[in-house]
Amino acid sequence: MKEVRCAIVGFGGIARAHAAGYRVLAEEGAPIRLVAVCDVDPKKFSGELKINVDTGKGALPADCKTYTSVEEMLEGTEFDMADICLPTFLHKEYAIKLMKAGKHVLSEKPMALSYADCCEMLEAAKATGRRLMIGQCLRFNAAYSFLKDCCEDGRYGKLYRLSMERLSPLPTWGFENWFQSTERSGGCLTDMHIHDVDMVRYLLGEPKAASTLAWDGTMKWQFENTRLVYDDGIAVINGSWDEAPGIPFKATCRARFERAEVLLEGGKVTVYPVGGESFEAELPATNHMAEEIRYLAGLITDPTAENAKNPPESAAATIRLIEVLRESADNGAKLIAL
Ligand SMILES: NC(=O)c1ccc[n+]([C@@H]2O[C@H](COP(=O)([O-])OP(=O)(O)OC[C@H]3O[C@@H](n4cnc5c(N)ncnc54)[C@H](O)[C@@H]3O)[C@@H](O)[C@H]2O)c1
C-alpha cells in the first residue's frame, strides 16, 4: 500500500487521541504517517491537555511539521489526508476548503451542526472526488464491534433492547469555551449523546419514532433522555454534560438479545447468556482512533473500495435524527413519527 500522509487540523483535546492513533500505526509499520499539524494556538503543540476521556500519549513525531494556519500548512507540506479535529462549528467550512484543495478528509463527529450543512459537505465530496469520513469512532471500537458482530451473526438471537448512558461534567477545555455555546456545539445532545444515537442506528437501523426529554442548564440540551422506537425493539439513552466537576466520565451499554444480555463497561464486554454462566468476551487490543484512520487510509489507497462501515451519508443521517431529537426536546419530549 502506498504511504498515506496525514495532517491534523486543530491540535486540541481529541487531536491528542488521534496523534496517539498515528503513533500506534507508526509503531506497527503501517504505511500511514502524521506529517504535519496546525493550530491557531502554537502553545497547543507542547504540553498536556486533559479532557473527559483518556487520550493516550499524543506527543507528535519528531519530524512532524507544525503550522498556525491551514493555508500555511497547505503551502508548506504535501499531504493526502486532512484529519479535522476543529470545534464542530468549523467542520463544514474546513472540510469543504480542504477537499477543494485536493485532500481526502477525516472530520471529527458531529459531522456538522445541521443536516443542511452535512449535505453541503457530501456535495463537496462528490464534486471533488475526495474521500470524506466522519469520526464516529465507536464504529471502530472493539467492544462495540463485538456487539455489531452479535447482531450480524445472530449468535444470541435478535437484539431488541438497548440501554445506554454517556455522562460527563461540562467540558471546560475547549477553544474559546466553544462547548458551552449552544450555537457552536449544539449542546450535549449534538456533541456527545450523538455517539450513542449513531450506534443505535448502526446496530438497529432507522427508528420509526423518536423522542427526547431534555433539561436546559447553562446552555440548551445539557442533559437528555432519548427513546428510539422500532417495530420490535426500543433503545433508551441518557446523556449528560451536567455531572459535578471531577466525577469520572462514564459510558455504558446494555444490549438485550433474545438469548443473552451483553454489558459494555470500562472497555470490557461481559456476556450473560440466558440459562448459562456469564463470561468476559475476548476483544482484540486495538486503538479505535488507529483503526478509524487505517480504515480511511485503506479507502484512499483503493479508490474502488466501498465505505460500508462508516459512510458520510450515514453520519449525515445521524445529524438528521439529532435534529428530530432537538425538535422533540423543545416540544416537551413529543414523540415524533419518522
Ligand atoms: N471522537 C470523540 O470521542 C471526541 C471526543 C471529544 C471531542 N470530539 C470532537 O472533536 C472536535 C474537537 O474537540 P476538542 O475537544 O478537541 O476541542 P478543542 O477546543 O480542545 O480543540 C480544538 C482546537 O482547534 C484549534 N483551532 C480553532 N480554530 C482553528 C483554526 N481556524 N485553525 C486551526 N486550529 C484551530 C483550537 O486552538 C483548539 O486547539 C469537536 O467536534 C468535538 O465534538 C470528539
The ligand as an ORCA input file, in Angstrom:
! r2SCAN-3c Opt
* xyz 0 1
  N     -14.494     11.208     18.963
  C     -14.621     11.602     20.224
  O     -14.841     10.806     21.117
  C     -14.498     13.055     20.543
  C     -14.158     13.461     21.838
  C     -14.006     14.823     22.090
  C     -14.219     15.753     21.069
  N     -14.610     15.320     19.833
  C     -14.893     16.273     18.735
  O     -13.660     16.764     18.242
  C     -13.779     18.126     17.859
  C     -12.735     18.938     18.634
  O     -12.958     18.805     20.037
  P     -11.786     19.131     21.084
  O     -12.236     18.628     22.384
  O     -10.508     18.662     20.559
  O     -11.846     20.739     21.074
  P     -10.656     21.746     21.446
  O     -11.301     23.079     21.580
  O      -9.869     21.203     22.582
  O      -9.699     21.696     20.169
  C      -9.915     22.447     19.004
  C      -8.567     23.039     18.575
  O      -8.761     23.733     17.341
  C      -7.944     24.907     17.365
  N      -8.477     25.849     16.369
  C      -9.577     26.637     16.458
  N      -9.768     27.304     15.299
  C      -8.798     26.898     14.453
  C      -8.485     27.194     13.096
  N      -9.234     28.047     12.381
  N      -7.398     26.597     12.541
  C      -6.621     25.748     13.259
  N      -6.860     25.435     14.557
  C      -7.934     25.989     15.132
  C      -8.021     25.383     18.798
  O      -6.936     26.231     19.163
  C      -8.007     24.070     19.568
  O      -6.709     23.685     19.976
  C     -15.215     18.524     18.174
  O     -16.014     18.437     17.036
  C     -15.654     17.500     19.210
  O     -17.044     17.261     19.189
  C     -14.714     14.010     19.547
*
